[in-house]
Amino acid sequence: MKHTQGTSITGYVTVQVKGVKPELFFQKCIEQNIIIWNIEKKSEMICSGNIKLQDVASLRRLKRGTHYKLSFTNKHGYPFLMKKFTRKKEFLIGLVLSVLLVFFLSNIIWEVKVTGVPKEIEEKISDQLTEYGIHQGAWSLSIDSPSEIQQNLISDIPELLWVGVQQKGTSYILEGVEKSIVEEEEVDGPRNLTAAKKGVIQNMYVSKGLPQVNVNDYVNQGDVLVSGRLQFSDEEETDDDDESKNDSYELVTAEGEVIAKTWYETEVSVPLKANYEQLTGESETNYHLKISSIEIPIWGFGSPDYNDIHRERHEKDLYFLKWKLPLTLKETILSEKTYYETNRTRQEAVEIGIEQAKRELQLRLGPEADITSENILQETTENGKVKLILYIAVEEDIVKHEPLDQGD
């Protein structure tokens, strides 16, 4: 019956009626809209049935002035179960505290393990993780997501090519790959130093080998800068004895650094009108407990009264012991942002374009290259943009290792 649906939640009792023709009492109850079900006649003088907990007071009022005796034999439903628990407060409090303690301990980092990298890089990673707040005893819900940790590590530790961050229960497992320095393959044995690109020699530092060029010389790509073939001359030899002279040499591994001035032509365009957004520093944080696709707010309700909002979301998995719960703590940072529009002069756009081109070239060449000057070859303005063609001078090491054929 639909009238009795949900009675396990609201509670119901089994009432026993004793008296002459007890079924007549149940009949009066029905006439007073008191719902009764599972009526059972125990004997000639006793009947029992179930009524809702909320109808007990009405039942007692109806019993007044009659010769019937009522007794409640059984109590069912959630209210009685909770009442039973509340009578054992110590047990209930202990149970709740135990669950909270296990939940708390399950979301503390107990182990941080780094694999796949040399010891010195492992120490750098450990130090960097400590700066991020990731260490034994840290509260896992207060740290960044594994993907953010991965990006930060690669950015802060240049020796890392890749790092994988994985959370397994109370442990963080990091597996890294060391970046291979692929500037140039090391040539074993005798070798020359040749020019990797054309330029004008500015400085030379030769520790082994025979220099073939001088400062201020112009060299093309492939020219020998330092020879690994050391020629010996014997004063007793005559000029005609060329064959003996050619045999008097030693092959060595040429070593050194040759700094040359090189040039790069690059193009860049800068808009005269720029739009950008900036955070004001005002922010609020909301927390939701996510169950499947349902989000239940637990702290911070609604959105702040900002005209424009930048939302940054982070999700944290919750664990109980080693098991991942089907719950996620979702943190949303709502920051106020404002939009700005600026108009640049032609000169400002040119200066921005030059700096942009130099930054891009520096990233391509590496930190050792030194940009010394730049010249504007062409400057045009069209479609609201300033377009530049620049000629940039750089001082850099142009050495390339080239093996020597020992059979020559």
C-alpha positions in Angstrom: 0.0 0.0 0.0 1.3 3.5 -0.9 0.1 4.8 2.5 2.7 2.7 4.3 5.6 3.5 1.9 8.5 5.2 3.7 7.4 4.1 7.2 10.8 2.5 7.8 12.3 6.1 7.6 9.6 7.8 9.6 9.1 4.9 12.0 6.2 2.7 13.0 5.2 0.5 16.0 3.2 -2.7 16.6 0.3 -2.0 18.9 -1.5 -4.8 20.8 -5.1 -4.1 21.8 -6.7 -6.2 24.6 -10.4 -6.2 25.5 -13.8 -7.3 24.3 -14.0 -7.4 20.5 -10.6 -5.6 20.0 -11.2 -5.5 16.3 -13.8 -2.8 16.9 -11.1 -0.5 18.3 -9.2 -0.8 15.1 -12.4 0.0 13.2 -12.7 3.3 15.2 -9.1 4.0 14.3 -9.8 3.7 10.6 -12.8 6.0 11.0 -10.4 8.6 12.6 -8.0 8.3 9.6 -5.4 6.4 11.6 -3.8 4.0 9.1 -3.3 0.4 10.4 -1.9 -2.5 8.5 -0.9 -6.1 9.2 -3.9 -6.6 11.6 -3.8 -10.0 13.2 -6.2 -11.5 15.8 -4.1 -13.3 18.4 -7.1 -14.6 20.5 -10.6 -13.8 21.3 -9.5 -10.8 23.4 -6.3 -9.7 21.7 -5.6 -8.1 18.3 -2.3 -6.5 17.0 -1.5 -4.2 14.1 1.1 -1.7 12.9 0.6 2.1 13.0 2.8 5.0 12.1 4.8 6.6 14.8 3.2 10.0 14.1 -0.3 8.4 14.9 0.6 7.2 18.4 -0.7 10.3 20.1 -4.0 10.1 18.2 -4.3 6.5 19.1 -3.9 7.2 22.8 -6.5 10.0 22.7 -8.9 7.6 21.0 -8.3 5.0 23.7 -9.5 7.3 26.5 -13.0 6.5 27.7 -12.9 2.9 26.4 -12.3 -0.3 28.2 -9.4 -1.4 25.9 -5.8 -1.7 27.1 -3.0 -0.9 24.7 0.6 -2.1 24.7 3.4 -1.5 22.2 5.3 -4.7 21.5 7.7 -3.7 18.7 9.3 -0.6 17.4 10.6 -0.3 13.9 12.4 2.3 11.7 15.1 4.9 11.5 14.1 7.0 14.5 14.3 4.1 17.0 17.6 3.0 15.5 19.1 6.5 16.0 17.6 6.6 19.5 19.3 3.3 20.3 22.6 4.8 19.1 22.3 8.0 21.0 21.8 6.0 24.2 25.3 4.7 23.6 27.0 8.1 23.0 30.5 6.9 23.9 30.3 4.1 21.3 28.9 6.5 18.7 31.5 9.2 19.3 34.3 6.6 19.3 33.0 5.2 16.0 32.8 8.6 14.4 36.2 9.7 15.6 37.7 6.4 14.5 36.3 6.8 10.9 37.5 10.4 10.8 41.0 9.4 12.1 41.3 6.7 9.5 40.1 9.1 6.8 42.6 11.7 7.9 45.5 9.2 8.0 44.4 7.9 4.6 44.9 11.3 3.0 48.3 12.0 4.5 51.5 11.4 2.4 53.5 8.6 4.0 56.0 7.9 1.2 57.5 10.0 -1.7 59.5 7.8 -4.0 61.7 9.0 -7.0 63.0 6.5 -9.6 64.6 6.5 -13.0 67.1 9.4 -12.5 70.7 9.7 -11.1 71.2 10.3 -7.4 72.0 14.0 -7.8 68.9 14.7 -9.8 66.9 12.7 -7.4 68.1 15.0 -4.6 67.2 18.0 -6.7 63.7 16.6 -7.2 63.3 15.8 -3.5 64.4 19.4 -2.5 62.0 20.9 -5.1 59.1 18.7 -3.8 59.8 19.9 -0.3 59.5 23.5 -1.5 56.1 22.6 -3.1 55.0 21.2 0.3 55.2 17.5 -0.8 56.9 15.4 1.9 56.1 12.7 4.4 53.3 13.9 6.7 51.9 16.5 4.3 48.1 16.7 3.9 47.5 15.5 0.3 44.4 17.6 -0.2 46.4 20.8 0.2 48.9 20.2 -2.6 48.7 20.6 -6.4 47.4 18.0 -8.8 49.9 15.5 -10.3 49.8 17.2 -13.7 50.7 20.6 -12.1 53.5 19.1 -10.1 54.9 17.5 -13.3 54.8 20.8 -15.1 56.5 22.7 -12.2 59.3 20.1 -11.9 60.1 20.2 -15.6 60.2 24.0 -15.4 62.3 24.2 -12.3 64.8 21.4 -13.0 66.4 21.9 -16.5 68.0 18.4 -16.3 64.6 16.7 -16.5 63.3 15.7 -19.9 60.1 14.1 -18.5 58.7 13.2 -15.2 55.6 11.2 -14.3 53.8 11.8 -11.1 51.3 9.2 -9.8 49.5 9.1 -6.5 48.8 5.6 -5.1 46.9 5.9 -1.9 49.2 7.5 0.6 52.2 7.3 -1.6 53.5 9.6 -4.4 55.6 7.8 -7.0 57.7 9.9 -9.4 59.5 8.4 -12.4 61.8 10.7 -14.2 63.9 10.7 -17.4 67.1 12.7 -17.5 67.5 15.1 -20.4 70.2 14.0 -22.8 72.5 16.9 -23.8 72.3 16.5 -27.5 74.3 19.6 -28.4 76.7 17.4 -30.4 77.7 13.7 -30.4 81.1 13.2 -28.8 83.6 12.1 -31.4 86.0 9.5 -30.1 89.6 9.6 -31.3 91.3 12.1 -33.5 89.2 15.0 -34.7 89.1 18.5 -36.2 87.0 21.4 -35.0 85.0 22.8 -37.9 82.6 25.7 -38.3 79.0 24.8 -37.8 77.9 28.1 -39.5 79.5 31.1 -41.2 80.7 34.1 -39.1 83.6 36.3 -38.1 86.0 34.9 -35.5 85.9 37.1 -32.3 87.8 34.9 -29.8 89.6 31.5 -29.8 90.5 29.3 -26.9 92.4 26.2 -28.1 93.7 23.7 -25.6 94.7 20.9 -28.0 95.2 21.0 -31.8 96.6 23.4 -34.4 94.6 26.6 -35.1 93.8 27.1 -38.8 92.2 30.6 -38.5 92.8 33.8 -36.6 90.7 36.4 -34.9 88.7 38.6 -37.3 88.9 35.9 -40.1 85.6 35.2 -41.9 84.8 31.5 -42.1 82.1 29.5 -43.9 80.2 26.5 -42.7 82.5 23.4 -42.8 85.8 25.3 -42.7 88.5 23.8 -40.4 89.0 25.9 -37.4 91.4 23.7 -35.4 93.2 20.8 -36.9 93.8 17.5 -35.1 96.7 16.7 -37.4 100.0 18.0 -35.8 102.8 18.2 -38.5 106.4 17.8 -37.4 109.3 19.2 -39.4 112.8 17.7 -39.3 115.6 20.3 -39.9 117.8 17.6 -41.3 115.2 16.8 -44.0 115.7 18.5 -47.4 112.9 20.4 -49.1 112.8 17.7 -51.7 112.0 15.0 -49.3 108.3 15.7 -49.1 107.3 12.1 -48.6 109.2 11.8 -45.4 107.8 15.1 -44.2 104.2 14.0 -44.8 104.8 11.0 -42.6 106.0 13.2 -39.6 102.7 14.0 -38.0 100.5 13.1 -35.0 96.7 12.8 -34.9 95.2 14.3 -31.7 91.7 15.1 -30.4 91.3 18.8 -31.1 89.7 20.7 -28.2 88.7 24.3 -27.9 86.1 27.0 -28.2 85.7 29.4 -31.1 83.5 32.4 -30.6 82.3 34.0 -33.8 79.9 36.8 -34.7 76.9 35.3 -36.6 73.8 37.0 -38.1 70.1 36.0 -38.2 67.3 37.5 -40.2 63.9 37.3 -38.5 60.4 38.7 -39.0 58.0 39.8 -36.3 54.6 41.7 -36.3 53.1 43.6 -33.4 49.5 44.9 -33.3 49.0 48.6 -32.5 45.9 47.9 -30.5 46.2 45.3 -27.7 43.6 43.7 -25.4 44.6 41.9 -22.2 43.1 40.8 -18.9 44.6 41.2 -15.4 43.6 39.8 -12.0 42.9 42.4 -9.3 44.0 40.2 -6.4 40.4 39.7 -5.0 39.3 36.1 -4.8 37.1 33.6 -3.0 37.3 29.8 -2.8 34.5 27.4 -3.0 34.6 23.7 -2.1 32.3 21.0 -3.4 32.0 17.3 -2.7 31.6 15.6 -6.0 29.8 12.3 -6.2 29.6 11.1 -9.8 28.1 14.0 -11.7 26.5 15.5 -8.5 28.3 18.4 -6.7 27.3 19.1 -3.1 28.6 22.5 -1.8 30.3 22.2 1.6 32.1 25.6 1.8 31.4 28.9 0.0 28.0 29.2 -1.6 27.2 31.1 -4.8 29.5 33.4 -6.8 31.1 36.6 -5.6 29.8 40.0 -6.9 32.5 40.4 -9.5 31.8 41.7 -13.0 34.3 39.3 -14.6 35.5 36.1 -13.0 38.5 33.9 -13.7 37.8 30.3 -12.5 40.6 27.9 -11.5 39.5 24.4 -10.6 41.3 21.6 -8.8 40.0 18.2 -8.0 41.4 15.9 -5.2 40.7 12.2 -4.9 39.7 11.0 -1.5 41.0 7.7 0.0 40.0 5.4 2.8 43.0 3.3 3.7 44.3 2.2 0.3 40.9 2.4 -1.5 40.0 5.3 -3.6 36.6 6.6 -2.6 33.9 7.4 -5.3 34.2 11.0 -3.9 36.2 14.0 -5.1 36.9 17.2 -3.3 36.6 20.0 -5.8 38.2 23.4 -5.1 37.2 26.4 -7.2 39.1 29.6 -6.9 37.1 32.6 -8.2 39.3 35.6 -8.9 38.2 39.0 -10.0 39.6 40.1 -13.4 39.5 43.2 -15.4 39.9 43.8 -19.1 42.2 46.5 -20.5 42.6 47.9 -24.0 45.7 49.9 -24.9 46.8 51.7 -28.1 50.5 51.6 -28.9 52.4 54.2 -30.8 54.4 53.1 -33.8 57.7 53.5 -31.8 56.3 51.4 -28.9 55.3 48.6 -31.3 58.8 48.6 -32.9 60.4 48.3 -29.4 58.1 45.5 -28.4 58.7 43.7 -31.7 62.5 44.0 -31.3 62.4 42.5 -27.7 60.0 39.8 -28.9 62.3 38.8 -31.7 65.4 38.7 -29.4 63.6 36.6 -26.8 62.5 34.1 -29.5 66.0 33.9 -30.9 67.6 33.5 -27.5 65.3 30.6 -26.7 66.3 29.0 -30.0 70.1 29.4 -29.6 70.3 28.8 -25.8 71.6 30.8 -22.9 75.3 30.7 -23.9 74.6 32.8 -27.1 75.1 36.5 -26.6 72.9 38.9 -28.7 75.0 41.9 -29.4 73.0 44.2 -31.8 70.1 44.4 -34.1 69.2 46.4 -37.2 65.9 47.0 -38.8 66.0 46.0 -42.5 62.4 46.8 -43.2 59.5 48.4 -41.3 55.9 48.5 -42.6 52.5 49.2 -41.1 49.4 47.5 -42.5 46.1 46.1 -41.1 46.7 47.7 -37.7 50.1 45.9 -37.3 53.7 47.0 -37.4 55.8 44.4 -39.3 59.5 44.3 -38.9 62.4 42.4 -40.7 65.4 42.4 -38.3 69.0 41.5 -38.8 70.4 40.4 -35.4 74.1 39.9 -34.6 75.0 37.2 -32.1 78.3 36.0 -30.6 78.3 32.2 -30.1 80.5 29.1 -30.1 80.4 27.7 -33.7 82.6 24.7 -33.1 81.5 21.3 -34.6 83.5 18.1 -34.0 84.5 16.2 -37.1 86.4 12.9 -37.0 89.8 12.5 -38.7 90.4 9.6 -41.1 93.4 7.9 -39.5 94.1 6.1 -42.8 95.0 9.4 -44.5 
